[in-house]
């Protein structure tokens, strides 16, 4: 069985030790025309109030395999670290929902291990089309894909694990989406969410948002990875629907420890 790093490489994702090397390679891969389109579609996503239509147009464009390889190669090691950390927490689960699956690179990885059923959901029809093609090429028969708004899909379904890797935090109306994920989670199920945030203030607010949606945080840890040669980190949070009191997290102390680890990884201390 191949490794997750090898699996991502099969999608065309590469790892780079510097931003300069990545930009040089990415520019050559995209070409001037596609690079201009990508820049134009990315700009609206930098706003605080991102519109769903702008998000959809961006992800429809980057579903193109040539574009996907460039866009995702910017964060290949973050994807690897996220997938590996998630798998350790869900590997005993049998019915898994991968929310915001994009072109299915992690969905197929979770399904590749066998013994489970993994459903990938994304708003982009083109992304789902590419995900299905890759699953067929890999002969991964226990991965299924659906496109559409999670709030309008899968009514009556229940999953014993729901996975979110850098999607929920970027969507419009986060609380509504989290509430829908809570409705889809089995009573004894687990949500594993990795938001692309690092500050104590944002992490605390996200933990509160989870609780308000009926998803009670149980663990808060960090995953570490290389971002174009520089060490970086994301929080990884597990949550469930049980009524037992949730632990109180010292988010500030956790973030201080995370920053210290990043300094050590960078060789600064």
Secondary structure, 3 states (H helix, E strand, C coil): CCCHHHHHHCCCCCCCCCHHHHHHHHHHHHHHHHHHHHHHHHHHHHCCCCCHHHHHHHHHHHCCHHHHHHHHHCCHHHHHHHHHHHHHHHCCCCEEEEECCCCCHHHHHHHHCCCCEEEEEECCHHHHHHHHHHHHHHCCCCEEEEECCHHHCCCCCCEEEEEEECCHHHCCCHHHHHHHHHHHEEEEEEEEEECCCCCHHHHHHHHHHHHHCCCEEEEEEEEEEEECCEEEEEEEEEEECCCCCCCCCCHHHHHHHHHHHHHHHHCCC
